[in-house]
Amino acid sequence: MKTSTSFLESRRAIGDPPADAVIADLTSSGSITSVNALMRTLVENDQMPSAKLPESVRKYLATTGVLPTWIEAEQVKRAENVFWRYGPQIIVNLFCHSLPYCYAARKGVQVLALTSRLYTNPTRRVIETAQMIIDVMQPGGLLDKGSGVRSAQKVRLMHAGVRAQIAAHPESWDPSFGVPINQEDLAATLMSFSWIVIDGLRRMGHPVSDADAEAYLHCWKVVGHLLGVERDLLPENMTRAGFFARAFQEHQYSACPEGRLMTKALIGLQEDNIPGVLFRSVPSILTRFYMGDRYADLLGVERPLSGELVLRPLHRIIPLLDGLADRLWILSQVNTYFGRRLIEALLVISRGGERPPLSIPTELRQTWGVNWNR
């Protein structure tokens, strides 16, 4: 896997030819109407009933749902077990690390900000992202015709639809940003759901073994294949994934209004939906912990004056905890508790359209200690 600046920049000129060809077929008449209709179907429904889809889309679903020949079932199962153990912490990582990691990239965040304004909203986008992760990582999600396979196919086609819609309105896009949702940005997003997640778990003190980490990366490489990420952008191992994650930061990170706007909306979503005031500052505290002050400042994340107030009661309850490792343990406990409450909040936030709230298998909710009282 190459990580040179010139290589990464070259990938910004490439979208996803197979998915783009489907959208091009729909627009062959010269109208964007059929693409808009398809986008509404994809956005407003979790399922994609084939009877309502054009022939080219049905063929796309049949051909792009084939799992790669290099998939290792035992590795996928091992990765599912990691998600089983750390689901709430991984969802917190999504909100406070994975997505901010993407938002700090000045060129990549432009399409996210644009589509949030024109086609969807931050709440819906984040819940859909969480749903895709759950679909992929739940037991059997990446089996033939599993929920994760279909979810990835849907997201891939939506990406192509966004590229087509932006191409139809070139005045809304600066060509210097590259092709919308290009290969570099796709690969970076994949790393945010794999390497960044494992890095976050370990930094919180969770004992993720090297074997588990490699399995988790392998699972997401399969997802990358389904999402149309080119093979030379799928890292060979966790070490190479870390090289790419850092190279992407060096290549793309720069302060911009769009990145700050998306981060503010993301933190606000958490603050507005977690009951009570005690944990209101937790999203900013955790984002700063994961991203570090340098990149948190770039994203405009506030430095909560109440941060110590959140942790101080736990120090009083457990006065013997004093050193750095002890403070990390406290933060880890806050992170886990916050993750459960965040999932509970996501379960009842409406996504609009014909879809129910976030869908999580009962066995996962029970294992994670997540309550759902509708």
N, C-alpha and C positions, 0 to 999 in steps of 0.2 A: 504494500500500500504506500503510494507516494504522498509526501506531505509538503513538497516544495511550494513556495508561493506561486511560481509560474504554473505548476500543475493545478493547484487549487483554483487559480484564476481561470484557467482554461475550462474547468468544469462548470463555471458559471454561465457558459454559453450553451449548455446542453440541458434540455428538459427531459422528457420521457417519451421517445418516439412512438412506442406501441400504444400507449394511452392517448397521446396526442393525435394519433391517426384515427382513433375512434371518434374523437370530438370533431376532427376535420371532416369525417364522413357525415356527421350530423349537420355540419355547416356547409356541405357541398352545394346546397341550393343558394348560398350567399346570405342566409339569414342566421342570426344568432338566437332566434326564438326557440329552436329545438334544444339548444344547449341550455338555455335558461330553464326550460321545462324539466330537462333531466336534472339540473342542479337542484331545483325545488324538490324533485322526487328523492334525490339522495340526501338532501339536508333535512327534510321533514319526516323521513321514515328510516327506521333501523333496518328493516327488511327490504329487499329489492325483488319484488315478484316479477318473474321473467315475462309474464304475459303483458306487462305494462311497459316493457323495455324494447327499444329498437333492436333489430336483428344484429347490428354491429356490436351493440352492447352485450347481447347474449353470447356472441362469439368471444368477446373480450373476457367475459366471466369464465367461459369454459377453458380458455387457453392460459390465462394468467393465474389461475388458481392451482396450477401444478406446483407441487413442492419441489425444491431443488434436489438433485441427485445426491448432494453431499450432506443432506440433513442427517443428524444422528439422534435417533429417538431417545436414547438414554440421556443425552445432553439436554434435550428439551424437557424431559421429565425432571431432571435435576434442577433446571432453571425454574420450572413451575413450583418446585418445593421451596426455593428461595422466596418466591413471591408469596407462597402460602405462609411462610414464617414472618415476612417483613412487609406485608401489604400496606398497613397504615403508614409506616415510615416511608415506603416508596411513593405513596400518594402525596405525602408532605413534600418529598423530594421533588416531585413533579411541579408543585406550586412554588416552592421556594428555591429550587436549584435548576431543574431541567429547563423549564420555560424561561426563567431569567437568563440562563446561559444562551438561549437563542435570541432573546430580546436585545442583548447587548451588541449583537452583530448589526452594524448600521445598514448594510445593504440587504441582508436577509430579512430584517424586521419590517422592511417597507411593504412587502406583499401582505404580511400579517395585519399591519395597521390598515392598509387599503381595503382588504376584504372584510375586516371587522366593521369598517365604516359603511361599506356598500352592500354586503351580502349577508352578514350574520351579526353576532354580537359577542363580546368577550366571554360572557357567561356560557353561552351555548358552545362556543369554541372549546373552552377549557373542559367542560363536561364531556364533550364528544371525544376529546383527547384522552381523558381519564377512562372513558368507556372502551376506546380502542385498546388501551393498555390492559384492562381487565379481560377483554375478549381474547386477546393474544395469550395472556399469561395464566388464565384459568385452566384447570385440568382438561386436556383434550382440545384446547383452543387452536393448536396448530396441526391437529390431525386433518386428514383429507376431509374437506367440506366443514371443518370446524369453524366456530364463531370468529376466531382470530383471522382465519384465511379470508372469509367474506368481508370482515371489517377492513382489512388491509386493502382488498380490491376496491372497496367503496372509496376509501380515502385517496387511493391512487387516481381513480377516475375523477374525483372532485378536484384534485390538483390540476389535472389536465383541463377541466372545465374552467378553473380560475385563469389558467394561462390563456385560454381562448377568449375569455371575457375581457381580459386586460388587453390582448392583442386587438380586440374590436374597438377599444377606446385608447389608442396609443397616447393621447394627450395626458392620460392619467399616470403614465409610467416613464421614468427616466431610464433610458437604455444603459446608462453607466452602472445600473444596479445588476445588469445581467438578465438572463431569462428568468421570469418569475418562477419560484420554486424549482430552482436548478439543482444540478447534481451535487454541488458542494453543500448547498443548504439542506438537501435531503440527507446527505451523509452526516452532517453536523447534528441534525435532529435525531438521527438514529443513535449517535453517540450520546446524546442527552438522555436517551431512554435506557442506555446500557452502561457505558463506562461511567458516566456522571452519576448514575444511580448507585453503582457499586462503590464508587469513591465516596459518595455521601454517607452510605451505610457504615463504611469503615471509619470515616471521620467522626461519626457519632458513637464509635466504640463497639459496633456490632461485629462479631467474629466471622466475617465472610471468608471462607477458605479460597485459595487460589483456584482449586478445582471448581468450586461453585461459581466463582467469578467468570471463569472461562466458559462454563456452561451457560451462564446468563447472557454473555456476549454472543455465543453461538446461536441461541434462541433468537436474539434480535437481528443477527445476520440473516436468518431465515425470513424474518419480517421485512428486512431491507430488500431481499430478493423479491418478495411479493409486492413491495412498494415501488419497484422499478429502479432501485439503486444499482448503479453499475458495479460489476464484480470487483473492479480494481479500487473501489472505494469501500469495500468491506474488509476491515482489518483482520490480519491473520490471528492475532491474539490480543490480550488486554494491554500488553506493552505498546504494541503498535496503535491500538485504539487511543491510549493516553497521548502518544505523540501527535495523532491527528487532532484530538480535542484541544491540545495546547496550540498547535499550528493554526487551527481555525481561529482561536482567540487572537493570536498575533496578526492574522491576516484581516480580520473583519471587525474587531472590537473598536468602537468609537462612539462617543456620546452623540445622541440625536434625539429630537423631540418625540419621534415615533416610539423609540425604545422606552423612553421614560413614561410615555402615555400608556403603553401596554402594561408596563410593570405596575404603574399606579392602579390601573383597572384590576390587575390580578390580585394585588394586595388588598384592594378595596373589597373584592368579591369575598375574600376570606374573612375580613374584619366584619363585614355586614351580615354574614351568615353563621358565625359562631356565637352562640348565646352567651350573654354575660359580658362584663367589661374586663375581668381579670386577664383574659388571654387576647385582648384586642391588639396588643403590641407584639404578640408572638410571630405573626407573619413577617414583620420587618426584622425582628431579632434573628429568626431562622434564615431569612434571605441573606442577611449580613454575615451570618456564620458560614453559610455555604459558599457564597460568592466572594467573600472577603471585602474589606472596606474599599479597596481600589475600584472594583467593578460595581459594588453596591452604590458608591458615589456616582459612578458613570451613569447608572440607571436611575439616580435620584431617590434611592431608598432612604427614608428618614432614619435618623439615629434616635430611637425611642428613649425619651427621658424616663419612661416607666419600665425600662428593661430590667433594672435591678429590682424594681418592685414586684415584678413577676416571679423572680427567682428567690427573693429574700424570704418569703414564707416557708419555702422548702428548706432553706438553711436553718430556720428556727425550729422546724419540725425535726430535722436531722442535724443537730449542731455539731456533730463530730466530722461532718463532711467539710473539708477545708481546701485541700490542694487542687491543682488543675484537673487531675483525673476525676476528683470528686465533683467538681463543677461541671465537667463534661457528662458525668453520670446523671446529674440533675437535669441538664439540658436534654439529654437523651430521653429521660422520663417525660419531660414536658413535650418533646417531639412526638413520642408515642401516644400520649394522651390526646394531644392536639390532632394527631392523625385520625384517631377514632372519631372524635367529634366532627372533624372536617368531612369524613366519609358520610356520617349521619346527616350532615347538612346537605351534601350533594345528592343524597337519596331523595330529598324532597323538593329540590329546586327544579322548577319546570324548565324543560328544554324547548317547549313549543312544538308545533306540528302535531303529528299523530303519535309521538313517542312518549313512553313513560319516563319517569326520572331515571337516574343512573341504575343500571341493572347489575347486581352482584349475586352470584350463586349463593344459596343459603349456607352451604357448608363453609364458604369463605367468610361470610359475615359472622358466623358463629365462632370460627377459629380466631378471628380478629377481635372479638368482643364488641362488635358493632351492633347497636340496637336500632330498630326501625319501627317506630310507632306512627302509623299513618292515621 
